[in-house]
Structure formats: C-alpha cells, structure tokens
Amino acid sequence: MRKNINPKLKILRIIARLNIGGPAIQVINLTHYLNDDQFESKLVIGKEADHEGNMFHLAKEKGIEPIMIEELGRELHPLKDLTTLWKLYQLIRKEKPDIVHTHTAKAGTLGRLAAKLAGVKQIYHTFHGHIFQGYFGKLKTKFFLWVERILGLFTTKIIAISELQKKELCSLKIAPESKFTVIPLGFELQKFTGLKRTGAFRKELGVTDEVKLIGIIGRLVPIKDHHLALKVFQEVVQKYHHPVKLVIIGKGELEQELKAKVAEQGLERSVIFTEWQHDLPKIYPDLDIVLLTSLNEGTPVALIEAMACGVPVVATAVGGVGDLIKDGETGFLEDKDDLTKFAYDVVHLLEDPVLGQRLAHAGQQFVFNTFNIERLVSDLKNLYTNK
C-alpha cells in the first residue's frame, strides 16, 4: 500500500522593496532556506527608490527570482495602493499559499488585507522596526496605529524581533499580548568569522593605518539621524588629539544636505562619503568603531555584522538596540540628547584599545549565539507548524 505523502506548505512572503538593509536580507534568506522537503517559498516585492540601492545581488546568489509588483514600493498613494491590493489579491488567489507572511509596514497592510480577502488561513507579520516614532506627525501616527489594530484582529501571529520591541508594540495596543511572539533576527554570520584587517578598504579611501576610522552604515534618511553623527564626530575631533576620520557608507535623499553640513563644520578632510558597499566582510575589519545614531530601530543589521566581526559599537538607545547592546558590556548605549557622553564614550574607545577589545569580544560571542540563521529558520518552522 502506498503511503500518503504530505504536501509541502506553500509560503508567500511579501515585502515592500528589497532596498539595502536587514529586512531585505531576512526575506531573501528565509525564502532560500524555507525551500526544502517541508516548505515551498516565493518572494513578492515592490520597487525601491532610485537612491536606495537594492539587494538583488543577494537574491541572485541564492537562486531567488522575486515576483515584482512595482506599485508595492515604499511611497503611499491611495489609487496606486488600491491597484496594488487588487494585484496582490489576484496573485494570492493564483498561488493558493497556505501561509502569507508580510514584512515592513506597507507590505504588512496591503499583503494582510489581500490575504484575508483571498481566504488565507495563516497570516503572519514581522515588525522589523515600526513607523510610530520618528517618521510622521501625531495625526498620521494615530491613523497608522488604528490601521495596525484592525490588521491585528485577523493576523494569526505578530512577530516582534526583540523583547523590547514586543513591549513597545503591546504598550501601543497593536494587539493583545497573546498575538505576539518574539523571534530575533538571524544571519549567515559565518562569513564574518576570523576576519583580519587587510587595509584594502582604507587604501580605497586613502586612509593610512595610524588614522582611527569610525564608520556609520545605512540609508541617508531622516530616521537614521546622520546629523547627530556629525555633531558627535565634531565633538570627538575636538577631544581626541590624534588623526581620526568618519566614513559615511550609504546613499539617500539627505546626501547633499549632509555634505553641505560637513562643509559648514569645516570637516571636509575628516568625513568621507562612499557608495553602498556589497563586500562588507572587507570593510568592517578596517573600522575602529561602528556608530549608529538612529531615532528608531528594530534590530540593526549593521551593528550585528560589526559585532560579529569584533568591532566595538556605540549606538543610540532606541527601539530594539537595547536587546542587542548591553551598555558597558557589549558596546555603549547613548541618549541622543546627551552629546557630551556620546562623544566621551567614542573617545574612550579610541584611547583604550583594551576596553575596545573586551567589549568587541563579548559582543561577538553574543551575536553568534543569538542571531544565527539556523536558529531563525528553526523558530519559523516551529511557528508555521504550531510546534
């Protein structure tokens, strides 16, 4: 007698765009790893803005051909969003997935509505960060909170990427606590193991070995608050009486504004702007400190990668950053309004390499134990199969 063969669970994963950053890396990796004898995964994306850069190279490397719905991109537009909702509904009806899992705000709204209308039984959403702080004014924020609370009514599970984020979302009454589960991010961290400083990135920048090099990596957009980074760096230059430079890695809408600010501060020789960098394992070891000055974050991938490389980190205490950095143990956490302490901690690390090595080693152990891809895939498999 022939045995019944259980069909694979079909997953449709939806994200607004594959712009450079942690969420794009997550959905690409999950689509790749959840294609096995138990699951079949497809990835749906929108189009990123011209200045954002994208992660198509990683998708290609993983053998993934995303389904493109261009209107799904970041910008809100009522008529286009209705078109997107209809296209998502049609796609879901055609694909007949067992599970729809959305990522990021706009995809989470339109993707979950389309899945509900199409009769999907298992609907999940991951908050990588959220738009309820630092993005909009009070009225818009209240509107988006109201939308999220409605979506929460028919979402099977809402995934927070840290305990701090879960507490924050629960306090905003997005959904009852029973609807939430915490699943930290996971990355292919093996490629960051045992890396040594080669000087290749410094050579590209024209920065010699005796110069201390601070890096900040991310989109040049308001939520990342590079203006704060420039204020901190100006203080560092005044307090640290040795050669030091800041490299700003990334592109975005604020690039020209930030360059004008650098000129105004007289820091043109000390601040370097670069394009997006794909070969990050080459870059991190050439940095002495990685900085993050965001107004809001989920769990920032740049910090995780830097810590995996054994680079000391200093970051604003926002969102889920406090679940990643234990102040004085795995890095330094800062109040964005305390510029003096922020700069002092950066200078302290520059002047005390033993302290930097201690924090970096502890941070490295923490991220390898907590944010590995194997644990993430296992957690999601258990979630999808209710184990």
ABEGO torsion letter per residue (X at the ends): XBBBBBBBBBBBBBBABABBEAAAAAAAAAAAAABBAABBBBBBBBBBBAAAEBAAAAAAAAGBBBBBBAAABABBBAAAAAAAAAAAAAAAAAAGBABBBBBEAAAAAAAAAAAAAAGBABBBBBBABBAABGABBAAAAAAAAAAAAAAAAABABBBBABAAAAAAAAAAGABBAAABBBBBBBBBAAAABGBBBAGAAAAAAGBBAABBBBBBBEBBBAAAGAAAAAAAAAAAAAABABBBBBBBBEBEAAAAAAAAAAAAAGAAAABBBBBBBABAAAAAAABABBBBABABBBBBAAAAAAAAAGBBBBBBBBEAAAAABBBGAAEBBBBAABAAAAAAAAAAAAABAAAAAAAAAAAAAAAAAAABAAAAAAAAAAAAAGX
